[in-house]
Amino acid sequence: MCGIAGAFQQPDGKVLVTVMTDRLAHRGPDANGVVELVAPDSAVVLGHRRLSIIDLSAAADQPFAKGGLTIVYNGEIYNHHEVRKDLESRGVRFTTRSDTEVLLEAWRAWGASALPRLRGMFAFAIHDEHTGSITLARDPFGIKPLYAMPRGDGVIFASELKAILAAVGSELTVNPAAMVASALYYWLPQEFDAVRGVQKVPPGTWRQYHRDGTMTAGSYWDAAAEADRASNDDPADLREVLMKSVEAHLVSDVPVASFLSGGLDSSLITALAHRLDPSIEAYTIVFRPEDQALEAMPDDAPYARLVAKRLGMRLHEIELHPDVVEMLPRMVDILDEPIGDPAAINTLLMCQAARQAGVKVLLSGMGADELFGGYRKHRAMLLAARYGRVPHLIRAGLVEPVVGALPVAVGGRGLRTVRWAKRFLTFAELPEEEAFRRSYTLYDRNELVALLDPALAPHVDEVIEHHRLVYEDSRLPDVVSRMCLADARMFMSGLNLTYTDRASMAASTEVRVPFVDPVVFRAAFGLPAPERIRGREQKAALRDVAREWLPPEITHRAKASFGAPLRSWVAMDLRELVDDVLLRGELVASGFLLDDPLRRLVDDHRAGRRDEAKQVWQLLSLELWYRNARSAGVAAA
């Protein structure tokens, strides 16, 4: 796990890469290097910051050169032993035990055809001195980030957007469509670039830049096509698939620990990892009682303790009471893109605690909800179909007025059921794609248009149309599978994997996600629809597997989000910041946000008439991100 940067066909490449690798220092404190490769008709500079996980020797430091190829690489190839054996049988000789050298030799042997052979998370650049070209590639799900900026006759690239902004921010412009997308989703879909001209290399693709200024590209993984094929195959043995995935994700030359929230997903990953490595330890988080009350959040700690006791493993508890006024600006910088999810703070603080204890690698249960139908919105969409059969007079004359009049908090205690009911009624009677979008986004179209500069309305429509195109790009036969595919392509990659990478790497730790794996993906989409949601039971297939290792208190437990006491933070800790930074901020001054609708939104939340905590947090995060971009020299939209 590392940070990479590079410049191809840039006269100032050495300066640019030095600036970028310095900005990525948090991603790799164990070693760093910059190499310049100059030929008569090409110029390449590659930079690397290393977090040593596999082959800790200096021989495996990067940039790594061998036989005319030079690579910088971020990630882990979990099946590197198997790929190595295959290459050795073809006569390849290795000088290190690293997966970096395996990746380089796999590319030499098979080119882009090597990519489907790899089981892991990765983003890399390989320069070939014989052709003068440089190739960028990214793993199937986008677990590892990679940004590229075409510049002149070449390109510059880096693991994080902030590194590129530090080098060439004055050449860039904020992308208003991305800011609109952030306001709608509270994160950015992969297809939207936060600043114009700096693109995210799409997951499952590669790009090759040539010394004559041309570029070729290809795709080796398509989630929709893979899901469609899997849905027509015989179901896999899910127990065996998960066991082998966890086993693969334990490959490491340093100790591996586990996140353990006490929910089904992290508990199952932890139980499987403990079965394979009884010495593994776990980390969990707890919150202050007053924060839990206003948030109406479940107390996860007793469940985490129950799992740890059942398995006989050591559990480290981390109480979170951060100075959120100080943490929010720091988190905005860490997250790189305009992302408004406070769960990233949990990840950062947990990773910091693990790192202080000497742990570099942690396993996470992320991805199970997306692939196996675990979110409340998934079941809510099925309930909406039943609600539509309730007579209109009852819906419009009784249910909606009563729910609309209920407060979302009373006496400092949040009313979770009321919040859910209000959210449900915003989408319960809409067509499928629109209902699914509205089930998890922050506004409907008219609400968002009313909050923004009227000139941005076309961007609102562009973002909404993008969602429709992604959602309907499927031949899957049932609504649950279609929702899961959309989540895997948008929510998982745009939000969960993004904040996990940035927050963990800010603490110089690596988080691995065994559910986010091509073999697990195919097994999930090979399930019959009822194996995801069986009556009231969500992630039914996972629960069936988990019953072998986990107690009923875990396997029967309802979904508990890996969240944060957002409402407490917005109502108390951040009140002055909202007034001073958001309501009097640059987004209002520039006209991006309209003053009166914004103040009404904040007032409605503070009065308890509506639950707008996510909206306030996201807009405050967006304001701080915009200020950061402008201070890096990025021009206004």
N, C-alpha and C positions, 0 to 999 in steps of 0.2 A: 504494500500500500504506500503510495507516494504522490508526489506532485510532478507534473511534466510541463515543459514549455519549449517552444521552438520557433525559429524563423527560417523561412525558405525564400530565397531570391530577394533578400532585403539588404540594402547597403548599410543599414544601421543595425543589422541583426544581432551583433554581439552586445550592444548596449541594451536593446530591447529584451533579450533573453536574460541578461543579468538582472534587469529590473523585475522581470516576471518571476524568476526563481527566488529572488529575495522576498517577493510578496507571498510566495507559496511556502515559506520556511516552516510554517506550522504543520504542513503535510508530511514533512520528512526531516526530523531533527538528527537522524543518525549519520547521514552523509549527504554531500551535495557535489555536483559537478556540472561544468559547462564545457562543451567541446565545439570547436569551429572547424568545419570541413569546407575547404575552398578548392574549387577546380576552375579551369578556364571559362566554363560556361555555366557554372552553378555555384551558389553559396548557401551553406546550411549551417545553422547554429542550433544545438540541442542542449537543453538544460534539465536537471533532475534534482529533486529533493527526496531522500530515501528514508522510509520507515522500514527497518529490517525485520522481516518475518520468516522468509525462507532463505536458507544459506546466508548466515549472518556475516560471512567473511567479506573482506574488502574486495576480493576477486569478483564478487557479484555486484559491486557498485555500478552505477550508471552515470552517464551514457555508456552503454556496453557495445563494444565493437568486435567483430570477428568476420574474417573472410569477405570483406567488402560491404558488409551490412552493419549499420549502427542503429541501436534501438534505445528509446526512452519509453518506459512502461509503468503504468499505475494499475495495481490490482493483484489478483492471485489466480493462477491456473491450478485448480484443485486436482485435475487429473494429469498433472505434469509428469508423474512417474510413468504412467501408461504411455503417454505420448513419447517420452524419452526412450522407452524400450522399443517402440515402433521405429523411431529414428535410428537407434543404435543397430537394429537389425538391417537397416539400409546402409550401414557403414559410417554413420555420423559419430564423431568422437567429441566428447564434452570435456570442458576444462573446469567447470563449476558444478555445484549441486543445485543451482538456481533454476526457478521456473522461467526467469528472464532468458537464459540461454536456450531453454527448450522452445520458447516462443519464437526466438530469432531463427532457430534451425527449422522449426515447423514452417515458418514463412518462406525460408529458402527452398524447402522441399516441395511445398504445395501452393505457395502464394495465397490468394484469397480463399482457396479451397481448404486451407488450414482452419479457418475461423469456425465452421460448424463442428470441428473435431474438439474444440476447446470447451471444457466445463469450468466456468469461473466468472469472475467479474474483471473487466479490463478496459482500459483505454490506452492506446499506444501509438507511437510514430516510429516508422522504420525508414531509414534512408539507404538507398542502394547506389553505391558509387559507380557501378557499371552503367546503369540507366540514367543516373542523375535525378531520379524521381524520389519523392517522399510520400509515404502512405500513412494515413490516419485511419484508425478503426476503433469501434466501440462495441461493448458486449450486447447481447440480445435485448436486455431489458433497460439498459442505460443505468446500471448500478453505479458505474464509475463515470464521472463527467468528462466532457471534452468540448471546448469552445474553439472555433476557428474563425479567423477574420481574413478574407481575401484582401490583399494589399498590393497594389502595383501588379507585377507579373508573378507574384507568389502569394504566400500566406503566412500569418503568424497564428500560433495556437497555444493553449494553456489549459490546465485542469480547472481553473476557476476564472470567472468573468473578471473579478477584481484585479487579477494579474494583468489582463489585457488593458483594462482601464488605467492601471498605474503606468503602463508603458505608452499608450497612444490615446488616452481619454480625450484629448483635445481634437482628435480627428473624428469623433463619434457624436451621435445624436440619440437622445432618448426616443424610444419607440412608443407612441401613444396607444397603439393597439395592445401592446403588452401591458401597459398600465391599466387599461380597461379590463383586460383579461384577469389581471391580478385582483382588481376590485370585484369582479364577478365570482371568481373561484377562491380567492385568497392564496393562490399559487399560480404558476405559469405552466400551461401545457407545453410539451416539448417543441411544438411547432412555432411557438411565439418567442421572438428574441427580445430581450429586455432593452437592448440598444440596437439601433439599426446598423447592420453590417457585421455584427458578431453573431455567428450562428452556432447553435448546438448541433454537433454531429449527431444525426439521428441514431438511436439504438439499432443494433443489428445491421449496420452499414459500414462501408469503407469508402475512402476517397483517396485518389492518387493524383498528386500534383506533379506536373512534368516541367522540365527546365525550359520548354518553349512557351510556357505560360498557359498551357491547356490543363484541363482536369478531367479525369474519368472517375466514375463512381459506381458502386454496386451494392446490392443488398443480399445478405445471406440468411436473414431471419425475418419472417413476417408473422406477427402475432395472430392476425385474423386468419391467415391461411393455415397456420399450425393448429389453431383452435378448431377450425373446420375439419381438418384431417383427423384430429384426435376424437372429435365427436362421432366419427364414423368407424373408429377402431373399437376393438374389444377393450373393456375396462382393464386397467392395470391393477396389480396388487399394491394398493396404496401403502400398506404397512411396509412392504419391502422397499418401495420407492423412497419413502421418507427416511427410513433407516439408512439407506445408501447415500442419500443426499447429505444427511447430517454427518455421516462418516467422512464423506468427501470434504466437507467444510471444516473438519477438525485438523486437516493437514497443516502443520505449522512446526517451526523450529523454536517457537516461544510459547509460553502458557496461553491457553484459551479459557475464557470464562463465559458466562451466559447472563443475558438480561432475564429477569424472572419477575414479571408483573403479578403473577397469580392468575392470569387469564389462561384460557385453553391453549392458545398458540405458543406463547413463551414457555408454558409448563410442559407442553409436549416436546418442544425442541430441547428443553433442559433435561427432561427424562431420557430422551434418546441419546443425548450427548453423555449423560452420566452413565448410561448403560455401556457405552463405548469407552468412556474414560472416567472411572470412578473418582479420580482426583479433582475433577472440574469443580469450580466454585461459581456462585451466582451473586448477582447484584439486584437489589430492588429499591424502590423509592417510597417514601411516606411524606404526607403533607400535614401542615398544621390543622388542628380541628376546626378553627374558625374559617379557614379557606375551604375546607371540605363542606361546611354547612351551607355557605352561600352558593357554591357550585353545585350542591346536591350530588356530590361525587361519592361513589362507593369507596370503601376502605379496602384497598388491595392487599395491604401488608399481611393480614391473617392468612390469606390464601397462599401467598408466597411462602410464609413460614410453614404452612401445612405441607406444601409440596417439598420443601427442603427437608423437613423432618421425615416425610415418607421415604425420600430417596437417601437420606443420611448424608446430606451434603452441607457444606458451610455456606451460609447466607450473609451477605453484607447489606445492611440497611442504611440508606442515605436519606436523611430528612431534608426536604427542600423548603427553604424559606429564603429565597434569593432576594437581593435588593433589585426588584424588577425595574425600578427607575434607571438604575445603572446597567442592568442586564439587557434591556430592550435595545438601546442603540448598539451595544456590542453584538447582540444577536443578529440585528439587521445587517451589520457589516459581514458577519460570518456567513449568513445565508446566501449572500452574493446576488440573488435575484429578489424581486419584491414578493416575499412569501410572508403571510401573516398567520402562522400557526405556532402558538406558544409551546406546543409539545416539543419543539426543537430545544427549548431550554432544559427540559428533563434529560434529553439525550446528552446534551453538552455536560451537564453537571454530573450525570452518572458516569460518563466516559472520563471526566476529570478525576473522579474518585477512584475509578478502576486504574487509571494510569498512575496515580499517586501510590497505589498499592503494587505497582510493578506489572500490571496487566496491559498488554498491547492489543489483544484480540478478544472480541466479544461476539457471541451468537445472539441473533434477534429472531423473534417470531413474525416479523413483518412479512406481509404478502399473503398470509393465509386468508384474511378477510376478503381481499380482492379476488382471489382465485376460487375460494370455496363458499362464498356467499355469506359472509359474517357480519356485514354492516347492518345497522337498523334500517337504513334506507332500502335494503334488498327485501326485507320482509314487509316493510311499509308499502312497497310497490304492489306486493301481492294482496295486502289488506285493502289497498285502494280499489282494486277490482271489485272486492266485495262491497266496499262502501258505496260504489257507484250503483249498486242494486237497491240501496236504501231509498225509499220514496223521496222525491225531490222536496215535498212539503216538510218532511222531517229534517232533511239536511239543511235546507235554506231557512226554515222557520224556527228550528229548535237548536240543532247542534251548532251551527255556525255562529249565531248570536251569543249563545252561552259561552262557547270557547273564546270568542273574541273579547268578551267582557272580563274574563278571568285575568288576574295579575300574574306575572311570571315570578314574583318574589314577594314574600310577606315576612316582616319582622326580621330581616337579615337572613332569611332562609330561602334558598331557591326552590321553586316548584317544578321539578323535572318533568312530571307528567304533563303539566300545562304547557311547558315549552315544546314538548313533543307533539301535543295535540295541535298547537298553533302551527307548527311547521307542517304537520300532516295535511292540514286543510289548505295549505298553499299549493299543493300539487295533486290532491286526491282525485280530482275530476279532469285532469289533463290527459292528452294522448301520451302514449308510452315514452317516446324519446323526450318530449318536453317535460313530462312528469319526473323522469329520472334526473334530468338536468336540474330541475327546480328543487328536487329532494335534497340536494347537497350544496347548491350555490347560494350566494348571500342575498341575491335580489332577483325579482323577475325583471323582464326587459324594461317595463315602464318605470319601475322604481329606480333602476340604475340610470336610465336616460334622464330622469328628473334630478338626479344628484350631480350630474356632470354637465360640462359645457355642451350646449346643444349641438355644436359642430362635431362632437364625438359620437353622435348617434349612429353613423355608419360603422364605426368601429365596434359598437355594441352588437350590431347586427352581424358583423363579420365574425365575432367571437362566438355568438350563438349558432351561426351557420356551421362553423368549424365543429362544434359539438355534435350537431346533427349528422354531419358527414362521417365523423368517427363512429358514432353510435350505430348508424345504419350500414356501415361497412362490415357486414356480417351475414352469414347464411345460417347461423345457429338457430335451432328450432324452438327454443323456449326463452322466456323473458329473463329468467335468472342467469342463464349462460350469457345472454347478450349484455346484461348489466355487468357481469364479472369481467367480460372481455373489455368493455369500455373502461372499467376501473383499472384493469391491468395496463391498458395503453395510455391512460391519462392520469388518473389519481395516483396510482402507485409510482409511476415514473416522474410525474411533474411535481408531486409533493413529498411523498413518504421517502422515496429513495434519495431525493435531493436533499432534504433537511437532514437525513441520517448521515449522508456522506459529509456534508459541510460541518455539522455539529461534532461528529466524531473526529474528523480530521483536525478540527480546531483544537482538540485535546490530544492530538497525535496518537489516536487509537484507530483501530480497524474494526468495523462492524460487518459481520457476515450474515447473510440472509438465506438460510437453506430452503425456505419455501420459494424464493425467487430463483428458480432453476428451470432450465428447459424440460428436463425429464418430469419434474413435479408439475409444471405447467401442462404438459400433455396428459398426465394422469388426471389432473383436475378437470380438464375439458373432455376427457373420456368418460366422466361419470354421467349416469342418467340424472336428469333434473332433480328428482326427489332426493338424491344423495347429497345435494347441497342444502336444500331447505325441505325438511320432512315435517309437515304440520307446523308446530310452533318451534321446532328444533332447527337452528341454523348450524351450518358446517357439520351436518349430520355424519358425513363420511369420516371427517377428522375425529369426531367424538367416538365413533365406533373404534377407530384405531387407538385412541387415547385410553380407552377403558382398560386396556391391558396393563397400563403402567400408572395411571393416575386415579385418585379417589373420586367418588361420586360428587363431592363438593366442587370439584374442578370440572369434571366432564359434564355436569348438569348446569354449570354456572352460565348465566346470561352474559352477553357481550359487555365488557367493561373497557371503556376507551383508555388508550395511553394518552391521557390529556393532562391539563394543568388547571389550576384554580383561576381560570380566565376571568370569571365574573367578579371575583374578589379583587383581583388585581386592577381591573378596569374601574370598579366602583371606588376603591380606596387608594391603593398605591399610585395609580397612574392618573388620578383626577387632575392634578395640576398640569401634568404633561399634556393631557388631552386639551386643556384650555389654552395653554401657552404655545404648544408646538403644532397641534392639529388645527384647532379653530382659528389660530392666527398664523397659519403656516404658509409655505410657498405654493402649495397646491391650490389653496383658496386665492392667494394673491395673483397667481397666474391665470386663474379662471378655470383650471381643470376641475376643481370641486366648486359647487355653488354654495355660497355662505348660508343662506336661509335653510335649504333642505338639510345641510349638514348639521346645523344647530338643532333643527327639529329632531333629527335622528338621535343626537346625543341627549337631548332633553327627554325624549320618549324612553330611552333606556334608563336614565337616572330616575325617572318618575315611576318605573316599574310597569309602564303601559305595554312595552314591547321588549323582547330580549334582543338587543343589538350589540352585545358584547363582542361577538366575532367581527362584526362590521367595524366597530370602533377600533379594535386591536389592528385589524388589517389596514384601515386607513391611516392610522398612526404609523404603522410599519412602512406603508407606502410613502408617506411624507418623509420619514427618515431615510429611506432608500433613495428617494429623489434628491434629497440634499447631499447624500454621499456621492451620487453620480455627478451632480453639478460641481461639487468640490473637486472631483477628479478631472474636471475640464470638459465633461460631456455637455453638449449643447442641449437646450430645451427643445421640446418637440415642436 
